[in-house]
Amino acid sequence: MDDADFIMLDGIEKVFDVRRKVGRFRRERQRVRAVDGISFRVPRGEMVGYIGPNGAGKSTTIKMLTGILTPSGGRLRVAGIDPSRERTRLAQRIGVVFGQRTTLWWDLPLIDSYRLMHRMYRVPDGRFKLNLERCVELLDLGALLDVPVRQLSLGQRMRGDIAAALLHDPEVLYLDEPTIGLDVISKAKVRDFLRQLNAERGTTVLLTTHDLTDIEQLCRRVMVIDHGRLLYDGALAGLHEVGRSERTLVVDLERELPPVEVVGARVVKVEGPRQWLAFPAGASAAPLVARIAAEYPLVDLSVREPDIETVIAKMYAERSDEEPGEAGSEEAGRTGDRLGTDGSRLPN
């Protein structure tokens, strides 16, 4: 197995047969294409963000990668293993965290769940002890080990689940909404932990999340999925270019004035002496600041980076305008091309 193809999807599809109510007494069967011809490669040791709106096919992809679901078509390998055919063998090499579900035993203290996993995965005693100590320290679990899982808050349980997924030293870690319910401090701890895990052990991480700060701080590469198709696969910086995102210059003037007029930016909001100016994400703020400082009574200013969520929403909106049809239908799922970092079309 080539490390460049550590995770390999080639034309993967997943089609569900669902029955929908038609009229008062009739139901008809419809085929819903949740994943439609997705292909990508993830090298060993890479951290990749896999993002998209609800219903885009993210969780379905993760379930096929773990062997929970069998693909309807295409070819899939993780560490050289076909997940659906050798699920038990693959389980020894992967860790999974689903934010809305737990792998912990609900009525047992947290430490008992870890001891059960120690036996289930047949982790050597010394290795288990070291991994547990490391997770407890870095995820701040010391005070929670003797607490029943049902008494943990959502954020505490999430940290407990992340530790549980790593006790057997998985080579691949799938994270589906891993920071859901966490406060700012806990999120920072989880991100630091994942960054350190990847750097020290070369763990391959596929991260799906709606908290795009996770993606910005952890992943250099991002894949955007919409209606089961890859809309974008490339560098995080390139996503701003494709979505034509803008940075915001927030200017505080000495007094209330008419909207600032400066080449290369436009005023999008005015509140008293404060004005918000939008300019292209790829442009430098320095020339704008120099012009404004020379022509206006400037007191203070700050630059705000573009919100990736807004960029993605704009990409979805533009795609919907170009592709008429009911969202979520099989026909809508079949349309659309992938975009490279430069906005060019990539082969499906």
C-alpha positions in Angstrom: 0.0 0.0 0.0 1.3 3.5 -1.0 1.3 6.0 1.9 0.0 8.6 -0.6 -3.2 6.4 -1.0 -3.6 5.7 2.7 -7.3 6.6 2.4 -8.6 6.0 -1.2 -12.1 6.6 -2.6 -12.7 6.0 -6.3 -16.1 6.8 -7.6 -17.9 5.9 -4.3 -21.7 6.0 -4.4 -24.3 5.4 -1.7 -28.0 5.1 -2.7 -30.8 4.6 -0.3 -34.3 3.4 -1.1 -36.8 5.3 0.9 -40.6 5.3 1.0 -42.3 8.7 0.9 -46.0 9.5 1.5 -47.9 10.4 -1.7 -51.4 11.5 -1.1 -53.4 10.2 1.9 -53.1 6.5 1.6 -50.2 5.9 -0.9 -46.5 5.6 -0.5 -44.0 5.4 -3.3 -40.4 4.2 -3.3 -37.7 6.7 -4.2 -34.0 6.4 -4.6 -31.9 9.0 -2.7 -28.3 9.4 -3.8 -26.5 10.4 -0.6 -23.0 10.1 -2.0 -22.6 10.4 -5.7 -19.3 9.4 -7.3 -16.8 10.9 -4.8 -13.1 10.3 -5.5 -10.2 11.5 -3.3 -6.9 10.4 -1.8 -5.6 11.2 1.7 -1.9 10.5 2.4 -0.8 9.0 5.7 -0.4 11.7 8.4 -2.5 14.4 6.7 -5.2 16.3 8.6 -8.1 17.1 6.3 -11.3 19.1 6.8 -14.4 17.5 5.3 -17.2 20.1 5.4 -20.7 20.8 4.0 -24.2 21.6 5.1 -26.5 19.1 6.8 -27.5 16.3 4.5 -24.5 16.8 2.2 -23.3 13.3 2.7 -20.4 13.8 5.2 -21.6 11.3 7.8 -22.5 8.8 5.1 -19.0 9.0 3.8 -17.5 8.5 7.3 -19.8 5.4 7.9 -18.6 3.9 4.6 -15.0 4.6 5.6 -15.5 2.7 8.9 -17.5 -0.2 7.4 -20.8 0.7 9.0 -22.3 1.2 5.5 -21.5 -0.7 2.3 -21.0 1.5 -0.8 -23.5 1.1 -3.6 -20.7 1.5 -6.1 -17.1 2.4 -6.5 -13.9 1.3 -4.8 -12.8 2.2 -1.2 -9.7 1.3 0.8 -8.4 2.4 4.2 -4.8 1.4 5.0 -5.2 -1.2 2.2 -8.3 -2.7 3.7 -11.9 -2.8 2.3 -13.9 -1.5 5.3 -17.1 -3.3 4.5 -15.5 -6.7 4.0 -12.9 -6.6 6.8 -14.6 -4.3 9.4 -13.2 -6.2 12.4 -9.6 -6.0 11.1 -10.0 -2.4 10.3 -11.4 -1.5 13.7 -7.9 -2.2 15.2 -6.4 0.6 13.0 -9.1 3.3 13.3 -10.7 5.5 15.9 -14.1 7.2 15.5 -15.8 10.0 17.3 -19.4 10.8 16.4 -20.4 14.0 18.2 -24.1 13.1 18.5 -23.4 9.5 19.8 -21.1 8.0 22.4 -19.0 4.8 22.5 -18.9 5.0 26.3 -21.0 2.9 28.7 -23.8 5.2 30.0 -24.2 3.9 33.6 -20.5 3.1 34.2 -17.8 5.5 35.5 -15.6 6.8 32.7 -12.6 4.8 33.8 -14.6 1.5 33.5 -15.4 2.3 29.9 -11.7 2.7 29.3 -10.9 -0.6 31.0 -13.4 -2.4 28.9 -11.9 -1.0 25.8 -8.5 -2.0 27.0 -9.7 -5.6 26.9 -11.8 -5.3 23.7 -8.9 -4.0 21.7 -6.3 -6.2 23.5 -4.1 -3.2 24.1 -0.9 -4.3 26.0 -1.0 -3.1 29.6 2.0 -0.8 29.4 0.8 0.9 26.2 -2.7 1.3 27.6 -1.4 2.9 30.8 0.8 5.4 28.9 -2.0 6.3 26.4 -4.6 6.7 29.2 -2.2 8.9 31.3 -1.5 11.1 28.2 -5.2 11.5 27.3 -6.2 12.2 30.9 -3.5 14.9 31.2 -4.0 16.6 27.8 -7.8 16.5 27.8 -8.2 17.4 31.5 -10.1 14.2 32.5 -8.6 13.5 35.9 -11.6 14.7 37.9 -14.0 12.8 35.6 -12.7 9.3 35.7 -14.9 8.1 38.5 -18.0 9.9 37.3 -20.8 7.9 35.5 -21.0 8.9 31.9 -24.7 9.8 32.2 -23.7 12.5 34.7 -21.1 14.2 32.4 -22.0 17.3 30.4 -21.9 17.1 26.6 -18.5 18.8 26.5 -17.1 16.5 29.2 -18.4 13.4 27.4 -16.9 14.6 24.1 -13.5 14.8 25.6 -14.1 11.4 27.1 -15.1 10.0 23.7 -12.0 11.4 22.0 -9.8 9.7 24.6 -11.6 6.4 24.2 -11.0 6.5 20.4 -7.2 6.9 20.9 -6.4 4.3 23.6 -5.5 1.6 21.0 -3.2 4.0 19.0 -5.3 4.2 15.8 -3.5 5.1 12.6 -6.7 6.9 11.3 -9.0 9.1 13.4 -12.4 10.1 12.1 -13.9 13.0 13.9 -17.6 14.0 13.3 -18.4 17.2 15.1 -15.7 16.6 17.9 -16.0 20.0 19.5 -19.8 20.2 19.7 -21.0 21.4 23.1 -17.5 22.4 24.2 -16.7 25.8 25.7 -13.9 28.0 24.3 -11.3 26.7 26.7 -12.2 23.0 26.1 -12.2 23.6 22.3 -8.7 25.0 22.6 -7.5 22.0 24.6 -9.0 19.5 22.1 -7.4 21.4 19.1 -4.0 21.5 20.8 -4.3 17.8 21.6 -5.2 16.8 18.0 -2.4 19.0 16.6 0.1 17.4 19.0 -1.2 13.9 18.2 -0.8 14.4 14.5 2.7 15.9 14.9 4.1 13.3 17.3 2.4 10.1 16.0 1.6 10.9 12.4 -2.1 10.1 12.9 -4.2 10.6 9.8 -7.3 12.8 10.7 -10.5 13.3 8.7 -12.5 16.1 10.4 -16.1 17.0 9.7 -17.4 20.0 11.7 -19.7 23.0 11.5 -17.3 24.9 13.7 -15.0 26.2 10.9 -12.5 27.5 13.4 -11.6 23.8 13.9 -10.8 23.6 10.2 -8.8 26.9 10.1 -6.6 25.9 13.1 -6.0 22.3 12.2 -6.3 21.6 8.5 -4.3 22.8 5.5 -6.5 21.0 3.1 -10.3 21.2 3.0 -12.9 19.3 1.0 -16.3 20.8 0.5 -19.2 18.4 -0.2 -22.7 19.3 -1.4 -25.5 17.0 -2.4 -23.1 14.0 -2.3 -20.6 15.6 -4.7 -17.2 17.2 -4.1 -17.6 20.9 -4.7 -14.0 21.8 -3.8 -10.8 20.0 -2.8 -7.7 22.0 -2.1 -5.8 24.4 0.1 -7.8 26.3 2.7 -6.5 29.6 1.3 -7.8 28.7 -2.2 -11.3 28.3 -0.8 -11.4 32.0 -0.3 -10.4 32.6 -3.9 -13.0 30.3 -5.3 -15.7 31.9 -3.1 -14.4 35.4 -3.9 -14.3 36.1 -0.2 -13.5 39.5 1.3 -11.7 40.8 4.3 -13.2 43.6 6.4 -11.4 46.8 7.5 -13.1 48.3 10.6 -12.2 52.0 10.8 -12.9 54.2 13.9 -12.8 57.9 13.0 -12.7 61.0 15.3 -16.2 61.9 14.4 -19.1 60.8 12.3 -18.4 61.4 8.6 -19.9 60.4 5.2 -18.8 57.0 3.9 -15.1 56.7 3.3 -14.1 56.8 -0.4 -10.9 54.9 -1.1 -9.8 52.9 -4.2 -9.8 49.2 -3.7 -12.5 49.0 -1.0 -16.2 49.8 -0.5 -18.1 50.8 2.6 -20.6 48.1 3.6 -21.8 49.5 7.0 -21.7 52.8 8.9 -22.5 53.2 12.6 -21.6 56.7 13.9 -17.8 57.2 13.6 -17.2 53.5 12.9 -17.2 52.3 9.3 -16.8 48.8 7.8 -15.0 48.5 4.5 -14.8 45.3 2.4 -11.8 44.5 0.2 -10.6 41.3 -1.6 -9.2 38.6 0.7 -6.1 38.3 -1.4 -5.3 42.1 -1.2 -3.0 43.7 1.4 -4.6 46.0 3.9 -1.5 48.3 4.2 -2.2 50.5 1.1 -5.8 51.0 2.2 -4.8 51.9 5.7 -2.2 54.4 4.4 -4.7 56.1 2.2 -7.4 56.4 4.9 -4.8 57.7 7.5 -3.7 60.3 5.0 -7.2 61.6 4.2 -9.3 61.0 7.2 -9.0 61.6 11.0 -8.2 58.0 12.0 -8.4 56.9 15.6 -8.2 53.1 15.4 -8.7 50.2 13.0 -8.7 46.4 12.8 -8.8 43.8 10.1 -11.3 40.9 10.2 -10.6 37.8 8.2 -13.4 36.3 6.0 -15.7 33.9 7.6 -15.3 30.6 5.7 -18.9 29.7 6.5 -20.0 32.7 4.5 -17.7 31.8 1.7 -19.1 28.3 1.5 -22.7 29.6 1.6 -21.9 31.9 -1.3 -20.5 28.9 -3.3 -23.7 26.9 -2.6 -25.9 29.8 -3.6 -24.0 30.3 -6.9 -24.2 26.6 -7.6 -27.9 26.5 -6.9 -28.5 29.5 -9.3 -26.6 27.6 -12.1 -28.3 24.3 -11.5 -32.1 24.5 -11.3 -33.9 21.5 -9.7 -35.0 20.3 -6.4 -32.2 20.2 -3.8 -31.5 16.7 -2.6 -33.0 14.9 -5.6 -31.1 12.4 -7.5 -30.9 14.7 -10.5 -29.5 17.6 -8.4 -27.0 15.2 -6.8 -25.6 14.2 -10.2 -24.8 17.7 -11.4 -21.9 20.0 -10.6 -18.1 19.8 -10.9 -15.3 19.9 -8.5 -13.2 23.0 -8.3 -9.5 23.3 -7.8 -7.7 25.9 -5.7 -7.7 28.2 -8.7 -11.4 27.8 -9.4 -10.8 25.6 -12.4 -13.0 22.5 -13.0 -11.5 19.2 -11.9 -12.5 15.8 -13.4 -15.2 13.9 -11.5 
